[in-house]
Amino acid sequence: MCGRYSQQHTPEQIAERFEVLKTEYLFGPHYNIAPTQIVPVVISNGGRRLIGCRWGLIPFWAKDPSIGNRLINAKSETLADKPAFKYALERRRCLIPADGFYEWQKKGKGQSQPFYIRRQDAGLFAFAGLWEEWTSPEGEKLRSCTIITVNPSELVSQVHDRMPAILAREDEAAWLELPGDDPAALLTLLRADPEAQLEMYPVSREVNTPATDDPSLIEPQP
């Protein structure tokens, strides 16, 4: 599962890194992005666009947007089968820019310990994601997204049994642009850490509170 992540880079930096042609969503740095918040997402629709999506996928056929609260993650193993995800897998794949994410290690009966995972160079990378556009009964449109998860890398397996799928840079274009009629080809792109450049360290339990959002959250703790 991935329930928190960080994205500290500017829209300009994201646009350059992911070759975005049009930026439609402006945002500042965030160190504790939580479900239901609006997050930056890269889609390919008449060229690469940077848009804002609510984190928690709302399928186009949903009667109630609250379903998105349960769909913040999508397991790679069931993407092609689950009604909530299979249409988006065919037609609405996206890149979700990030520079780190959190996972929690259970410690007996005590509080779980959060760990921060990032690239060793602290650079940008992309979670593999899906996005949707839902229309309310009143005709208002709402874009939403979900982060795909996979079995963890050797590093992350020390603290958790799932982690977000991180796309290799050379696979990002394929994830966005491959035809959706061959789900098997798409699923081969979903891996834990294709470049094996992640590092992990314990951080403050203050990250447990979504309202807390400052640089101290990603500082190493003893």
C-alpha positions in Angstrom: 0.0 0.0 0.0 1.0 3.6 -0.5 -0.9 6.0 1.7 1.5 9.0 1.8 4.2 10.5 -0.5 6.1 13.7 -1.1 6.5 16.0 -4.1 8.7 18.9 -3.5 9.6 20.0 -7.1 8.1 23.0 -8.9 5.7 22.7 -11.8 8.5 23.9 -14.1 10.8 21.1 -12.9 8.2 18.5 -13.4 7.3 19.8 -16.8 11.0 19.6 -17.9 11.6 16.2 -16.4 8.5 14.6 -17.9 8.5 16.6 -21.2 5.1 18.2 -20.5 3.8 20.5 -23.2 0.9 22.1 -21.2 0.7 22.7 -17.5 -2.9 23.0 -16.3 -2.4 22.6 -12.5 -0.1 24.8 -10.3 1.0 23.6 -6.9 3.7 24.1 -4.3 6.0 21.6 -2.4 4.3 19.0 -0.2 6.0 16.6 2.2 2.9 14.6 3.3 0.5 14.1 0.4 -2.6 12.2 1.6 -5.6 10.5 -0.1 -8.4 12.8 -1.3 -6.0 15.7 -1.9 -5.5 17.1 -5.4 -2.1 15.9 -6.8 -0.1 16.6 -10.0 -0.5 14.0 -12.7 1.0 13.7 -16.2 -1.3 12.3 -18.9 -0.9 11.9 -22.7 -3.9 13.4 -24.4 -2.9 15.5 -27.4 0.6 15.8 -26.0 1.7 15.5 -22.4 -0.3 17.6 -20.0 0.2 18.2 -16.3 -3.2 18.1 -14.6 -4.6 18.0 -11.1 -6.4 14.8 -9.9 -8.1 13.9 -6.7 -6.1 11.0 -5.1 -8.6 8.1 -4.9 -10.0 6.7 -8.2 -13.7 7.4 -9.0 -14.7 5.1 -11.9 -16.7 6.9 -14.6 -19.6 4.6 -13.9 -19.7 5.3 -10.1 -22.9 6.6 -8.6 -21.2 8.1 -5.6 -17.7 9.7 -5.5 -17.1 8.3 -2.0 -15.9 5.0 -3.7 -12.6 6.9 -4.4 -11.8 6.8 -0.7 -11.3 3.0 -1.0 -9.4 3.1 -4.3 -6.2 5.1 -3.5 -4.2 2.1 -4.6 -4.7 -0.6 -7.3 -2.9 -4.0 -7.1 -1.0 -4.7 -10.3 -2.1 -8.3 -10.2 -5.8 -7.5 -10.6 -5.8 -4.4 -12.8 -6.9 -6.2 -15.9 -9.8 -7.9 -14.2 -11.4 -5.5 -11.7 -14.2 -3.3 -13.1 -12.9 -0.3 -11.2 -9.6 -0.4 -13.0 -9.7 -2.3 -16.3 -11.2 0.5 -18.4 -8.6 3.0 -17.1 -5.8 0.5 -17.8 -6.9 0.4 -21.4 -7.4 4.1 -21.9 -6.3 6.3 -19.0 -2.8 5.5 -17.7 -0.8 8.3 -16.1 2.5 9.2 -14.5 2.3 10.5 -10.9 5.4 12.5 -10.1 7.0 12.0 -6.7 10.3 12.3 -5.0 9.7 10.0 -2.0 7.0 7.9 -0.3 6.3 6.5 3.2 5.8 3.0 4.4 5.1 1.9 8.0 6.7 -1.0 9.8 4.7 -2.7 12.5 6.5 -3.2 15.8 4.6 -5.6 18.1 1.8 -3.9 20.0 3.4 -0.4 19.8 3.0 2.3 17.2 4.2 1.5 13.7 7.4 3.2 12.6 7.2 5.3 9.4 10.1 5.1 6.9 10.8 7.4 4.1 11.9 6.0 0.8 13.5 8.0 -2.0 16.0 8.0 -4.8 19.6 8.2 -3.6 19.9 11.5 -5.5 16.6 12.8 -4.2 15.4 13.2 -7.8 12.0 13.0 -9.4 10.5 9.7 -10.5 7.1 8.5 -11.6 4.6 6.1 -9.9 2.6 4.2 -12.5 -1.0 5.4 -12.1 -4.5 5.3 -13.6 -6.8 8.3 -13.9 -10.5 8.8 -14.6 -13.0 11.6 -15.2 -16.3 11.3 -13.3 -19.4 13.4 -14.0 -21.7 14.3 -11.1 -25.5 14.2 -11.6 -25.3 18.0 -11.8 -22.9 17.8 -14.7 -19.7 18.7 -12.8 -16.5 16.8 -13.8 -14.0 15.5 -11.3 -10.7 13.9 -12.3 -9.2 11.3 -10.0 -6.3 8.9 -9.9 -4.9 5.8 -8.1 -1.3 4.6 -7.5 -0.6 1.1 -8.7 1.2 -1.2 -6.2 3.4 -4.2 -6.6 5.4 -6.7 -4.5 8.2 -4.8 -2.7 11.8 -4.5 -3.6 14.3 -6.2 -1.3 14.9 -2.9 0.4 11.2 -2.1 1.1 10.4 -5.6 2.0 12.2 -5.0 5.3 9.3 -2.8 6.4 6.2 -3.6 4.2 4.7 -6.2 1.9 3.7 -3.8 -0.9 5.0 -0.6 -2.5 4.1 1.7 -5.4 5.1 0.6 -8.9 8.0 2.9 -10.0 8.5 3.2 -13.8 11.9 3.0 -15.3 12.5 6.3 -17.1 12.7 4.6 -20.5 9.3 2.9 -19.8 7.4 6.1 -19.0 6.4 6.8 -22.6 5.3 3.2 -23.2 3.1 3.3 -20.1 1.4 6.4 -21.4 1.1 5.5 -25.0 1.0 1.8 -25.7 -2.3 0.5 -27.0 -4.5 -0.8 -24.3 -5.6 -4.0 -26.1 -2.6 -5.9 -24.7 -2.8 -5.7 -20.9 0.0 -8.3 -20.5 2.5 -5.9 -22.3 1.5 -3.1 -20.0 1.9 -5.2 -16.9 5.5 -6.1 -17.7 6.4 -2.4 -17.1 5.2 -2.5 -13.5 8.1 -3.1 -11.2 9.2 -2.2 -7.6 12.5 -0.4 -8.3 13.7 -0.9 -11.8 16.8 1.2 -11.4 17.7 -0.1 -7.8 18.6 3.4 -6.7 16.3 3.8 -3.6 17.3 4.5 0.0 15.2 4.2 3.1 15.4 5.6 6.6 13.1 6.1 9.7 11.3 9.4 10.1 9.1 11.2 12.6 5.6 9.8 13.5 4.4 13.3 12.8 3.8 12.1 9.3 0.8 10.2 10.7 -1.1 13.5 10.8 -2.1 14.6 7.3 -2.3 18.2 8.4 1.4 18.2 9.1 3.3 19.1 6.0 6.8 20.5 6.3 10.4 19.5 5.5 11.0 18.1 9.0 8.9 15.1 8.0 11.6 13.7 5.7 14.6 14.3 8.1 16.1 11.0 9.4 15.3 10.0 12.9 17.5 7.8 15.2 
